[in-house]
Amino acid sequence: MRSYFIDEISKKDMQKIEEFLKNNAISSPIEGLFWIQIPEQLLTKEQAEHKECAPHICALELGRDWIKLELFVRSAKSLRCTCCGYCTEEQRDFIISYANRMIDQLGVRT
């Protein structure tokens, strides 16, 4: 799996990240797992056509002192659909920018 990984984050900063995600991402029933929604304008043609699969999301996982963002777009409603796949360049840039903006906004030291 392709991913973007940031580690060596303090416990205090991990708490700030978790609180931020609870307010700004889609919570998962699995502890430490959040979903980042891909904006409609960044969806591929197939993803945009698959309205029944929306929202299209990428996983963000929290560890003890790290965060990992999967660079894979999933459907929130269907595990096995052809609209799921690795991020396009624009989607990848969006996910990485999301993480970097969050870190900057929260003043997280890495």
PDB file as gemmi writes it, atoms N, CA and C in Angstrom:
CRYST1    1.000    1.000    1.000  90.00  90.00  90.00 P 1                      
ATOM      1  N   MET A   1       0.851  -1.185   0.000  1.00  0.00           N  
ATOM      2  CA  MET A   1       0.000   0.000   0.000  1.00  0.00           C  
ATOM      3  C   MET A   1       0.886   1.233   0.000  1.00  0.00           C  
ATOM      4  N   ARG A   2       0.573   2.161  -0.847  1.00  0.00           N  
ATOM      5  CA  ARG A   2       1.275   3.440  -0.858  1.00  0.00           C  
ATOM      6  C   ARG A   2       0.680   4.316   0.239  1.00  0.00           C  
ATOM      7  N   SER A   3       1.562   5.010   0.953  1.00  0.00           N  
ATOM      8  CA  SER A   3       1.069   5.846   2.043  1.00  0.00           C  
ATOM      9  C   SER A   3       2.024   7.005   2.303  1.00  0.00           C  
ATOM     10  N   TYR A   4       1.517   7.963   3.089  1.00  0.00           N  
ATOM     11  CA  TYR A   4       2.295   9.117   3.555  1.00  0.00           C  
ATOM     12  C   TYR A   4       2.359   8.965   5.066  1.00  0.00           C  
ATOM     13  N   PHE A   5       3.570   8.899   5.608  1.00  0.00           N  
ATOM     14  CA  PHE A   5       3.778   8.547   7.011  1.00  0.00           C  
ATOM     15  C   PHE A   5       4.544   9.659   7.718  1.00  0.00           C  
ATOM     16  N   ILE A   6       4.041  10.083   8.870  1.00  0.00           N  
ATOM     17  CA  ILE A   6       4.702  11.100   9.688  1.00  0.00           C  
ATOM     18  C   ILE A   6       4.851  10.506  11.083  1.00  0.00           C  
ATOM     19  N   ASP A   7       6.083  10.482  11.598  1.00  0.00           N  
ATOM     20  CA  ASP A   7       6.299   9.873  12.908  1.00  0.00           C  
ATOM     21  C   ASP A   7       7.040  10.805  13.851  1.00  0.00           C  
ATOM     22  N   GLU A   8       7.380  10.266  15.014  1.00  0.00           N  
ATOM     23  CA  GLU A   8       8.055  11.005  16.084  1.00  0.00           C  
ATOM     24  C   GLU A   8       7.241  12.209  16.537  1.00  0.00           C  
ATOM     25  N   ILE A   9       5.948  11.965  16.746  1.00  0.00           N  
ATOM     26  CA  ILE A   9       5.021  13.004  17.206  1.00  0.00           C  
ATOM     27  C   ILE A   9       4.802  12.809  18.706  1.00  0.00           C  
ATOM     28  N   SER A  10       4.873  13.876  19.455  1.00  0.00           N  
ATOM     29  CA  SER A  10       4.708  13.780  20.912  1.00  0.00           C  
ATOM     30  C   SER A  10       3.274  13.368  21.268  1.00  0.00           C  
ATOM     31  N   LYS A  11       3.120  12.837  22.473  1.00  0.00           N  
ATOM     32  CA  LYS A  11       1.794  12.420  22.954  1.00  0.00           C  
ATOM     33  C   LYS A  11       0.837  13.616  22.986  1.00  0.00           C  
ATOM     34  N   LYS A  12       1.335  14.760  23.442  1.00  0.00           N  
ATOM     35  CA  LYS A  12       0.521  15.974  23.508  1.00  0.00           C  
ATOM     36  C   LYS A  12       0.043  16.379  22.107  1.00  0.00           C  
ATOM     37  N   ASP A  13       0.939  16.323  21.140  1.00  0.00           N  
ATOM     38  CA  ASP A  13       0.567  16.676  19.769  1.00  0.00           C  
ATOM     39  C   ASP A  13      -0.372  15.639  19.160  1.00  0.00           C  
ATOM     40  N   MET A  14      -0.203  14.370  19.501  1.00  0.00           N  
ATOM     41  CA  MET A  14      -1.116  13.331  18.998  1.00  0.00           C  
ATOM     42  C   MET A  14      -2.532  13.591  19.510  1.00  0.00           C  
ATOM     43  N   GLN A  15      -2.651  14.069  20.739  1.00  0.00           N  
ATOM     44  CA  GLN A  15      -3.975  14.399  21.282  1.00  0.00           C  
ATOM     45  C   GLN A  15      -4.603  15.554  20.508  1.00  0.00           C  
ATOM     46  N   LYS A  16      -3.794  16.547  20.138  1.00  0.00           N  
ATOM     47  CA  LYS A  16      -4.300  17.672  19.341  1.00  0.00           C  
ATOM     48  C   LYS A  16      -4.751  17.194  17.964  1.00  0.00           C  
ATOM     49  N   ILE A  17      -3.985  16.290  17.361  1.00  0.00           N  
ATOM     50  CA  ILE A  17      -4.335  15.758  16.040  1.00  0.00           C  
ATOM     51  C   ILE A  17      -5.639  14.980  16.116  1.00  0.00           C  
ATOM     52  N   GLU A  18      -5.775  14.142  17.138  1.00  0.00           N  
ATOM     53  CA  GLU A  18      -6.995  13.355  17.278  1.00  0.00           C  
ATOM     54  C   GLU A  18      -8.221  14.259  17.452  1.00  0.00           C  
ATOM     55  N   GLU A  19      -8.092  15.289  18.259  1.00  0.00           N  
ATOM     56  CA  GLU A  19      -9.208  16.215  18.468  1.00  0.00           C  
ATOM     57  C   GLU A  19      -9.553  16.940  17.158  1.00  0.00           C  
ATOM     58  N   PHE A  20      -8.537  17.369  16.434  1.00  0.00           N  
ATOM     59  CA  PHE A  20      -8.747  18.024  15.144  1.00  0.00           C  
ATOM     60  C   PHE A  20      -9.516  17.099  14.199  1.00  0.00           C  
ATOM     61  N   LEU A  21      -9.097  15.839  14.124  1.00  0.00           N  
ATOM     62  CA  LEU A  21      -9.751  14.893  13.213  1.00  0.00           C  
ATOM     63  C   LEU A  21     -11.185  14.592  13.630  1.00  0.00           C  
ATOM     64  N   LYS A  22     -11.434  14.543  14.918  1.00  0.00           N  
ATOM     65  CA  LYS A  22     -12.811  14.321  15.385  1.00  0.00           C  
ATOM     66  C   LYS A  22     -13.735  15.433  14.913  1.00  0.00           C  
ATOM     67  N   ASN A  23     -13.186  16.627  14.735  1.00  0.00           N  
ATOM     68  CA  ASN A  23     -13.978  17.788  14.318  1.00  0.00           C  
ATOM     69  C   ASN A  23     -13.945  18.059  12.813  1.00  0.00           C  
ATOM     70  N   ASN A  24     -12.968  17.486  12.095  1.00  0.00           N  
ATOM     71  CA  ASN A  24     -12.768  17.866  10.699  1.00  0.00           C  
ATOM     72  C   ASN A  24     -12.680  16.704   9.718  1.00  0.00           C  
ATOM     73  N   ALA A  25     -12.842  15.494  10.192  1.00  0.00           N  
ATOM     74  CA  ALA A  25     -12.791  14.318   9.319  1.00  0.00           C  
ATOM     75  C   ALA A  25     -14.000  13.438   9.631  1.00  0.00           C  
ATOM     76  N   ILE A  26     -14.137  12.376   8.886  1.00  0.00           N  
ATOM     77  CA  ILE A  26     -15.224  11.420   9.125  1.00  0.00           C  
ATOM     78  C   ILE A  26     -14.692  10.361  10.079  1.00  0.00           C  
ATOM     79  N   SER A  27     -15.359  10.194  11.213  1.00  0.00           N  
ATOM     80  CA  SER A  27     -14.934   9.193  12.189  1.00  0.00           C  
ATOM     81  C   SER A  27     -15.295   7.798  11.710  1.00  0.00           C  
ATOM     82  N   SER A  28     -14.467   6.862  12.062  1.00  0.00           N  
ATOM     83  CA  SER A  28     -14.682   5.456  11.755  1.00  0.00           C  
ATOM     84  C   SER A  28     -15.083   4.743  13.045  1.00  0.00           C  
ATOM     85  N   PRO A  29     -15.778   3.627  12.944  1.00  0.00           N  
ATOM     86  CA  PRO A  29     -16.080   2.867  14.163  1.00  0.00           C  
ATOM     87  C   PRO A  29     -14.825   2.234  14.778  1.00  0.00           C  
ATOM     88  N   ILE A  30     -13.727   2.220  14.028  1.00  0.00           N  
ATOM     89  CA  ILE A  30     -12.459   1.664  14.515  1.00  0.00           C  
ATOM     90  C   ILE A  30     -11.657   2.794  15.158  1.00  0.00           C  
ATOM     91  N   GLU A  31     -11.264   2.586  16.403  1.00  0.00           N  
ATOM     92  CA  GLU A  31     -10.506   3.612  17.120  1.00  0.00           C  
ATOM     93  C   GLU A  31      -9.208   3.936  16.384  1.00  0.00           C  
ATOM     94  N   GLY A  32      -8.940   5.236  16.234  1.00  0.00           N  
ATOM     95  CA  GLY A  32      -7.713   5.675  15.599  1.00  0.00           C  
ATOM     96  C   GLY A  32      -7.761   5.719  14.083  1.00  0.00           C  
ATOM     97  N   LEU A  33      -8.931   5.459  13.503  1.00  0.00           N  
ATOM     98  CA  LEU A  33      -9.070   5.483  12.050  1.00  0.00           C  
ATOM     99  C   LEU A  33     -10.084   6.542  11.653  1.00  0.00           C  
ATOM    100  N   PHE A  34      -9.664   7.407  10.745  1.00  0.00           N  
ATOM    101  CA  PHE A  34     -10.520   8.484  10.258  1.00  0.00           C  
ATOM    102  C   PHE A  34     -10.512   8.447   8.738  1.00  0.00           C  
ATOM    103  N   TRP A  35     -11.527   9.082   8.139  1.00  0.00           N  
ATOM    104  CA  TRP A  35     -11.655   9.153   6.692  1.00  0.00           C  
ATOM    105  C   TRP A  35     -11.596  10.613   6.254  1.00  0.00           C  
ATOM    106  N   ILE A  36     -10.799  10.869   5.231  1.00  0.00           N  
ATOM    107  CA  ILE A  36     -10.696  12.200   4.636  1.00  0.00           C  
ATOM    108  C   ILE A  36     -11.438  12.138   3.295  1.00  0.00           C  
ATOM    109  N   GLN A  37     -12.437  12.984   3.138  1.00  0.00           N  
ATOM    110  CA  GLN A  37     -13.225  12.966   1.916  1.00  0.00           C  
ATOM    111  C   GLN A  37     -12.487  13.695   0.791  1.00  0.00           C  
ATOM    112  N   ILE A  38     -12.469  13.059  -0.361  1.00  0.00           N  
ATOM    113  CA  ILE A  38     -11.870  13.674  -1.546  1.00  0.00           C  
ATOM    114  C   ILE A  38     -12.883  14.659  -2.128  1.00  0.00           C  
ATOM    115  N   PRO A  39     -12.502  15.919  -2.364  1.00  0.00           N  
ATOM    116  CA  PRO A  39     -13.435  16.892  -2.945  1.00  0.00           C  
ATOM    117  C   PRO A  39     -13.935  16.427  -4.322  1.00  0.00           C  
ATOM    118  N   GLU A  40     -15.178  16.742  -4.609  1.00  0.00           N  
ATOM    119  CA  GLU A  40     -15.793  16.310  -5.873  1.00  0.00           C  
ATOM    120  C   GLU A  40     -14.979  16.718  -7.091  1.00  0.00           C  
ATOM    121  N   GLN A  41     -14.414  17.913  -7.074  1.00  0.00           N  
ATOM    122  CA  GLN A  41     -13.673  18.390  -8.241  1.00  0.00           C  
ATOM    123  C   GLN A  41     -12.384  17.610  -8.480  1.00  0.00           C  
ATOM    124  N   LEU A  42     -11.956  16.788  -7.508  1.00  0.00           N  
ATOM    125  CA  LEU A  42     -10.748  15.986  -7.665  1.00  0.00           C  
ATOM    126  C   LEU A  42     -11.038  14.526  -8.006  1.00  0.00           C  
ATOM    127  N   LEU A  43     -12.307  14.158  -8.062  1.00  0.00           N  
ATOM    128  CA  LEU A  43     -12.657  12.771  -8.386  1.00  0.00           C  
ATOM    129  C   LEU A  43     -12.334  12.465  -9.840  1.00  0.00           C  
ATOM    130  N   THR A  44     -11.980  11.213 -10.095  1.00  0.00           N  
ATOM    131  CA  THR A  44     -11.818  10.786 -11.481  1.00  0.00           C  
ATOM    132  C   THR A  44     -13.196  10.752 -12.135  1.00  0.00           C  
ATOM    133  N   LYS A  45     -13.214  10.616 -13.432  1.00  0.00           N  
ATOM    134  CA  LYS A  45     -14.490  10.553 -14.150  1.00  0.00           C  
ATOM    135  C   LYS A  45     -15.336   9.393 -13.614  1.00  0.00           C  
ATOM    136  N   GLU A  46     -14.710   8.238 -13.439  1.00  0.00           N  
ATOM    137  CA  GLU A  46     -15.448   7.068 -12.945  1.00  0.00           C  
ATOM    138  C   GLU A  46     -15.970   7.290 -11.532  1.00  0.00           C  
ATOM    139  N   GLN A  47     -15.148   7.851 -10.653  1.00  0.00           N  
ATOM    140  CA  GLN A  47     -15.594   8.117  -9.282  1.00  0.00           C  
ATOM    141  C   GLN A  47     -16.767   9.089  -9.274  1.00  0.00           C  
ATOM    142  N   ALA A  48     -16.698  10.114 -10.088  1.00  0.00           N  
ATOM    143  CA  ALA A  48     -17.780  11.104 -10.164  1.00  0.00           C  
ATOM    144  C   ALA A  48     -19.067  10.475 -10.682  1.00  0.00           C  
ATOM    145  N   GLU A  49     -18.950   9.538 -11.598  1.00  0.00           N  
ATOM    146  CA  GLU A  49     -20.129   8.863 -12.151  1.00  0.00           C  
ATOM    147  C   GLU A  49     -20.747   7.885 -11.158  1.00  0.00           C  
ATOM    148  N   HIS A  50     -19.970   7.391 -10.207  1.00  0.00           N  
ATOM    149  CA  HIS A  50     -20.444   6.410  -9.237  1.00  0.00           C  
ATOM    150  C   HIS A  50     -21.016   7.112  -8.003  1.00  0.00           C  
ATOM    151  N   LYS A  51     -22.101   7.821  -8.198  1.00  0.00           N  
ATOM    152  CA  LYS A  51     -22.745   8.564  -7.100  1.00  0.00           C  
ATOM    153  C   LYS A  51     -23.144   7.629  -5.952  1.00  0.00           C  
ATOM    154  N   GLU A  52     -23.520   6.400  -6.301  1.00  0.00           N  
ATOM    155  CA  GLU A  52     -23.948   5.440  -5.276  1.00  0.00           C  
ATOM    156  C   GLU A  52     -22.788   4.996  -4.374  1.00  0.00           C  
ATOM    157  N   CYS A  53     -21.561   5.255  -4.787  1.00  0.00           N  
ATOM    158  CA  CYS A  53     -20.387   4.879  -3.988  1.00  0.00           C  
ATOM    159  C   CYS A  53     -19.896   6.024  -3.100  1.00  0.00           C  
ATOM    160  N   ALA A  54     -20.408   7.211  -3.315  1.00  0.00           N  
ATOM    161  CA  ALA A  54     -19.958   8.400  -2.578  1.00  0.00           C  
ATOM    162  C   ALA A  54     -20.305   8.290  -1.097  1.00  0.00           C  
ATOM    163  N   PRO A  55     -19.537   8.927  -0.246  1.00  0.00           N  
ATOM    164  CA  PRO A  55     -18.370   9.737  -0.566  1.00  0.00           C  
ATOM    165  C   PRO A  55     -17.133   8.872  -0.848  1.00  0.00           C  
ATOM    166  N   HIS A  56     -16.218   9.434  -1.595  1.00  0.00           N  
ATOM    167  CA  HIS A  56     -14.938   8.776  -1.852  1.00  0.00           C  
ATOM    168  C   HIS A  56     -13.941   9.326  -0.837  1.00  0.00           C  
ATOM    169  N   ILE A  57     -13.216   8.420  -0.207  1.00  0.00           N  
ATOM    170  CA  ILE A  57     -12.442   8.772   0.980  1.00  0.00           C  
ATOM    171  C   ILE A  57     -11.058   8.128   0.968  1.00  0.00           C  
ATOM    172  N   CYS A  58     -10.158   8.688   1.771  1.00  0.00           N  
ATOM    173  CA  CYS A  58      -8.851   8.094   2.038  1.00  0.00           C  
ATOM    174  C   CYS A  58      -8.727   7.907   3.547  1.00  0.00           C  
ATOM    175  N   ALA A  59      -8.067   6.836   3.933  1.00  0.00           N  
ATOM    176  CA  ALA A  59      -7.911   6.522   5.349  1.00  0.00           C  
ATOM    177  C   ALA A  59      -6.747   7.287   5.967  1.00  0.00           C  
ATOM    178  N   LEU A  60      -6.973   7.749   7.197  1.00  0.00           N  
ATOM    179  CA  LEU A  60      -5.925   8.345   8.009  1.00  0.00           C  
ATOM    180  C   LEU A  60      -5.921   7.578   9.329  1.00  0.00           C  
ATOM    181  N   GLU A  61      -4.802   6.950   9.627  1.00  0.00           N  
ATOM    182  CA  GLU A  61      -4.683   6.116  10.834  1.00  0.00           C  
ATOM    183  C   GLU A  61      -3.761   6.782  11.842  1.00  0.00           C  
ATOM    184  N   LEU A  62      -4.168   6.758  13.095  1.00  0.00           N  
ATOM    185  CA  LEU A  62      -3.352   7.296  14.188  1.00  0.00           C  
ATOM    186  C   LEU A  62      -2.693   6.149  14.941  1.00  0.00           C  
ATOM    187  N   GLY A  63      -1.402   6.276  15.183  1.00  0.00           N  
ATOM    188  CA  GLY A  63      -0.677   5.324  16.021  1.00  0.00           C  
ATOM    189  C   GLY A  63      -0.272   6.000  17.321  1.00  0.00           C  
ATOM    190  N   ARG A  64       0.619   5.362  18.053  1.00  0.00           N  
ATOM    191  CA  ARG A  64       1.055   5.909  19.336  1.00  0.00           C  
ATOM    192  C   ARG A  64       1.766   7.251  19.155  1.00  0.00           C  
ATOM    193  N   ASP A  65       2.644   7.329  18.137  1.00  0.00           N  
ATOM    194  CA  ASP A  65       3.378   8.576  17.892  1.00  0.00           C  
ATOM    195  C   ASP A  65       3.522   8.852  16.397  1.00  0.00           C  
ATOM    196  N   TRP A  66       2.540   8.425  15.624  1.00  0.00           N  
ATOM    197  CA  TRP A  66       2.594   8.589  14.170  1.00  0.00           C  
ATOM    198  C   TRP A  66       1.200   8.700  13.566  1.00  0.00           C  
ATOM    199  N   ILE A  67       1.187   9.234  12.329  1.00  0.00           N  
ATOM    200  CA  ILE A  67      -0.028   9.209  11.513  1.00  0.00           C  
ATOM    201  C   ILE A  67       0.349   8.650  10.144  1.00  0.00           C  
ATOM    202  N   LYS A  68      -0.588   7.922   9.571  1.00  0.00           N  
ATOM    203  CA  LYS A  68      -0.379   7.342   8.242  1.00  0.00           C  
ATOM    204  C   LYS A  68      -1.607   7.627   7.398  1.00  0.00           C  
ATOM    205  N   LEU A  69      -1.379   8.181   6.235  1.00  0.00           N  
ATOM    206  CA  LEU A  69      -2.460   8.435   5.284  1.00  0.00           C  
ATOM    207  C   LEU A  69      -2.273   7.493   4.104  1.00  0.00           C  
ATOM    208  N   GLU A  70      -3.288   6.697   3.842  1.00  0.00           N  
ATOM    209  CA  GLU A  70      -3.235   5.822   2.683  1.00  0.00           C  
ATOM    210  C   GLU A  70      -3.470   6.651   1.429  1.00  0.00           C  
ATOM    211  N   LEU A  71      -2.709   6.392   0.413  1.00  0.00           N  
ATOM    212  CA  LEU A  71      -2.867   7.093  -0.862  1.00  0.00           C  
ATOM    213  C   LEU A  71      -3.718   6.224  -1.791  1.00  0.00           C  
ATOM    214  N   PHE A  72      -4.860   5.814  -1.261  1.00  0.00           N  
ATOM    215  CA  PHE A  72      -5.799   4.944  -1.953  1.00  0.00           C  
ATOM    216  C   PHE A  72      -7.202   5.483  -1.717  1.00  0.00           C  
ATOM    217  N   VAL A  73      -7.930   5.717  -2.789  1.00  0.00           N  
ATOM    218  CA  VAL A  73      -9.289   6.245  -2.680  1.00  0.00           C  
ATOM    219  C   VAL A  73     -10.264   5.083  -2.608  1.00  0.00           C  
ATOM    220  N   ARG A  74     -11.080   5.110  -1.567  1.00  0.00           N  
ATOM    221  CA  ARG A  74     -12.081   4.070  -1.347  1.00  0.00           C  
ATOM    222  C   ARG A  74     -13.472   4.662  -1.462  1.00  0.00           C  
ATOM    223  N   SER A  75     -14.421   3.781  -1.655  1.00  0.00           N  
ATOM    224  CA  SER A  75     -15.828   4.160  -1.571  1.00  0.00           C  
ATOM    225  C   SER A  75     -16.261   3.932  -0.136  1.00  0.00           C  
ATOM    226  N   ALA A  76     -17.017   4.866   0.411  1.00  0.00           N  
ATOM    227  CA  ALA A  76     -17.517   4.694   1.773  1.00  0.00           C  
ATOM    228  C   ALA A  76     -18.628   3.648   1.824  1.00  0.00           C  
ATOM    229  N   LYS A  77     -19.147   3.251   0.666  1.00  0.00           N  
ATOM    230  CA  LYS A  77     -20.304   2.358   0.649  1.00  0.00           C  
ATOM    231  C   LYS A  77     -20.050   1.010   0.004  1.00  0.00           C  
ATOM    232  N   SER A  78     -18.966   0.867  -0.727  1.00  0.00           N  
ATOM    233  CA  SER A  78     -18.716  -0.385  -1.438  1.00  0.00           C  
ATOM    234  C   SER A  78     -17.236  -0.735  -1.354  1.00  0.00           C  
ATOM    235  N   LEU A  79     -16.937  -1.923  -0.868  1.00  0.00           N  
ATOM    236  CA  LEU A  79     -15.540  -2.330  -0.745  1.00  0.00           C  
ATOM    237  C   LEU A  79     -14.937  -2.755  -2.071  1.00  0.00           C  
ATOM    238  N   ARG A  80     -15.760  -3.289  -2.927  1.00  0.00           N  
ATOM    239  CA  ARG A  80     -15.254  -3.835  -4.188  1.00  0.00           C  
ATOM    240  C   ARG A  80     -15.930  -3.162  -5.373  1.00  0.00           C  
ATOM    241  N   CYS A  81     -15.384  -2.035  -5.756  1.00  0.00           N  
ATOM    242  CA  CYS A  81     -15.913  -1.325  -6.917  1.00  0.00           C  
ATOM    243  C   CYS A  81     -14.744  -0.859  -7.765  1.00  0.00           C  
ATOM    244  N   THR A  82     -14.966  -0.767  -9.042  1.00  0.00           N  
ATOM    245  CA  THR A  82     -13.906  -0.339  -9.946  1.00  0.00           C  
ATOM    246  C   THR A  82     -13.531   1.129  -9.765  1.00  0.00           C  
ATOM    247  N   CYS A  83     -14.345   1.887  -9.033  1.00  0.00           N  
ATOM    248  CA  CYS A  83     -14.020   3.301  -8.816  1.00  0.00           C  
ATOM    249  C   CYS A  83     -12.986   3.488  -7.710  1.00  0.00           C  
ATOM    250  N   CYS A  84     -12.658   2.438  -6.984  1.00  0.00           N  
ATOM    251  CA  CYS A  84     -11.632   2.499  -5.940  1.00  0.00           C  
ATOM    252  C   CYS A  84     -10.265   2.266  -6.587  1.00  0.00           C  
ATOM    253  N   GLY A  85      -9.267   2.973  -6.092  1.00  0.00           N  
ATOM    254  CA  GLY A  85      -7.921   2.787  -6.635  1.00  0.00           C  
ATOM    255  C   GLY A  85      -6.945   3.783  -6.050  1.00  0.00           C  
ATOM    256  N   TYR A  86      -5.703   3.633  -6.438  1.00  0.00           N  
ATOM    257  CA  TYR A  86      -4.684   4.551  -5.944  1.00  0.00           C  
ATOM    258  C   TYR A  86      -5.000   5.980  -6.373  1.00  0.00           C  
ATOM    259  N   CYS A  87      -4.590   6.923  -5.552  1.00  0.00           N  
ATOM    260  CA  CYS A  87      -4.838   8.342  -5.815  1.00  0.00           C  
ATOM    261  C   CYS A  87      -4.225   8.788  -7.139  1.00  0.00           C  
ATOM    262  N   THR A  88      -4.937   9.671  -7.791  1.00  0.00           N  
ATOM    263  CA  THR A  88      -4.330  10.386  -8.912  1.00  0.00           C  
ATOM    264  C   THR A  88      -3.311  11.354  -8.319  1.00  0.00           C  
ATOM    265  N   GLU A  89      -2.531  11.989  -9.158  1.00  0.00           N  
ATOM    266  CA  GLU A  89      -1.554  12.962  -8.680  1.00  0.00           C  
ATOM    267  C   GLU A  89      -2.238  14.094  -7.906  1.00  0.00           C  
ATOM    268  N   GLU A  90      -3.370  14.571  -8.405  1.00  0.00           N  
ATOM    269  CA  GLU A  90      -4.097  15.662  -7.740  1.00  0.00           C  
ATOM    270  C   GLU A  90      -4.675  15.207  -6.398  1.00  0.00           C  
ATOM    271  N   GLN A  91      -5.201  14.001  -6.352  1.00  0.00           N  
ATOM    272  CA  GLN A  91      -5.742  13.471  -5.099  1.00  0.00           C  
ATOM    273  C   GLN A  91      -4.621  13.267  -4.080  1.00  0.00           C  
ATOM    274  N   ARG A  92      -3.489  12.755  -4.539  1.00  0.00           N  
ATOM    275  CA  ARG A  92      -2.333  12.569  -3.655  1.00  0.00           C  
ATOM    276  C   ARG A  92      -1.875  13.900  -3.079  1.00  0.00           C  
ATOM    277  N   ASP A  93      -1.784  14.914  -3.941  1.00  0.00           N  
ATOM    278  CA  ASP A  93      -1.372  16.237  -3.472  1.00  0.00           C  
ATOM    279  C   ASP A  93      -2.357  16.785  -2.442  1.00  0.00           C  
ATOM    280  N   PHE A  94      -3.649  16.552  -2.653  1.00  0.00           N  
ATOM    281  CA  PHE A  94      -4.667  17.009  -1.708  1.00  0.00           C  
ATOM    282  C   PHE A  94      -4.472  16.344  -0.337  1.00  0.00           C  
ATOM    283  N   ILE A  95      -4.275  15.029  -0.320  1.00  0.00           N  
ATOM    284  CA  ILE A  95      -4.130  14.285   0.942  1.00  0.00           C  
ATOM    285  C   ILE A  95      -2.868  14.728   1.682  1.00  0.00           C  
ATOM    286  N   ILE A  96      -1.767  14.843   0.974  1.00  0.00           N  
ATOM    287  CA  ILE A  96      -0.517  15.270   1.614  1.00  0.00           C  
ATOM    288  C   ILE A  96      -0.639  16.707   2.117  1.00  0.00           C  
ATOM    289  N   SER A  97      -1.255  17.570   1.333  1.00  0.00           N  
ATOM    290  CA  SER A  97      -1.464  18.964   1.772  1.00  0.00           C  
ATOM    291  C   SER A  97      -2.374  19.022   2.994  1.00  0.00           C  
ATOM    292  N   TYR A  98      -3.399  18.162   3.031  1.00  0.00           N  
ATOM    293  CA  TYR A  98      -4.306  18.108   4.181  1.00  0.00           C  
ATOM    294  C   TYR A  98      -3.494  17.827   5.445  1.00  0.00           C  
ATOM    295  N   ALA A  99      -2.638  16.811   5.388  1.00  0.00           N  
ATOM    296  CA  ALA A  99      -1.827  16.454   6.557  1.00  0.00           C  
ATOM    297  C   ALA A  99      -0.872  17.580   6.933  1.00  0.00           C  
ATOM    298  N   ASN A 100      -0.221  18.161   5.955  1.00  0.00           N  
ATOM    299  CA  ASN A 100       0.733  19.229   6.242  1.00  0.00           C  
ATOM    300  C   ASN A 100       0.059  20.476   6.797  1.00  0.00           C  
ATOM    301  N   ARG A 101      -1.105  20.827   6.259  1.00  0.00           N  
ATOM    302  CA  ARG A 101      -1.853  21.984   6.793  1.00  0.00           C  
ATOM    303  C   ARG A 101      -2.292  21.721   8.232  1.00  0.00           C  
ATOM    304  N   MET A 102      -2.765  20.497   8.504  1.00  0.00           N  
ATOM    305  CA  MET A 102      -3.193  20.144   9.859  1.00  0.00           C  
ATOM    306  C   MET A 102      -2.019  20.304  10.829  1.00  0.00           C  
ATOM    307  N   ILE A 103      -0.868  19.797  10.464  1.00  0.00           N  
ATOM    308  CA  ILE A 103       0.315  19.882  11.325  1.00  0.00           C  
ATOM    309  C   ILE A 103       0.718  21.334  11.546  1.00  0.00           C  
ATOM    310  N   ASP A 104       0.711  22.119  10.482  1.00  0.00           N  
ATOM    311  CA  ASP A 104       1.059  23.541  10.607  1.00  0.00           C  
ATOM    312  C   ASP A 104       0.036  24.283  11.463  1.00  0.00           C  
ATOM    313  N   GLN A 105      -1.242  24.047  11.196  1.00  0.00           N  
ATOM    314  CA  GLN A 105      -2.326  24.732  11.925  1.00  0.00           C  
ATOM    315  C   GLN A 105      -2.270  24.420  13.415  1.00  0.00           C  
ATOM    316  N   LEU A 106      -1.937  23.182  13.758  1.00  0.00           N  
ATOM    317  CA  LEU A 106      -1.913  22.767  15.168  1.00  0.00           C  
ATOM    318  C   LEU A 106      -0.570  23.049  15.840  1.00  0.00           C  
ATOM    319  N   GLY A 107       0.421  23.456  15.076  1.00  0.00           N  
ATOM    320  CA  GLY A 107       1.742  23.710  15.650  1.00  0.00           C  
ATOM    321  C   GLY A 107       2.441  22.435  16.096  1.00  0.00           C  
ATOM    322  N   VAL A 108       2.176  21.347  15.401  1.00  0.00           N  
ATOM    323  CA  VAL A 108       2.777  20.045  15.748  1.00  0.00           C  
ATOM    324  C   VAL A 108       4.243  20.052  15.336  1.00  0.00           C  
ATOM    325  N   ARG A 109       5.084  19.544  16.240  1.00  0.00           N  
ATOM    326  CA  ARG A 109       6.518  19.435  15.947  1.00  0.00           C  
ATOM    327  C   ARG A 109       6.822  18.003  15.540  1.00  0.00           C  
ATOM    328  N   THR A 110       7.493  17.873  14.409  1.00  0.00           N  
ATOM    329  CA  THR A 110       7.881  16.533  13.939  1.00  0.00           C  
ATOM    330  C   THR A 110       9.373  16.493  13.682  1.00  0.00           C  
TER     331      THR A 110                                                      
END                                                                             
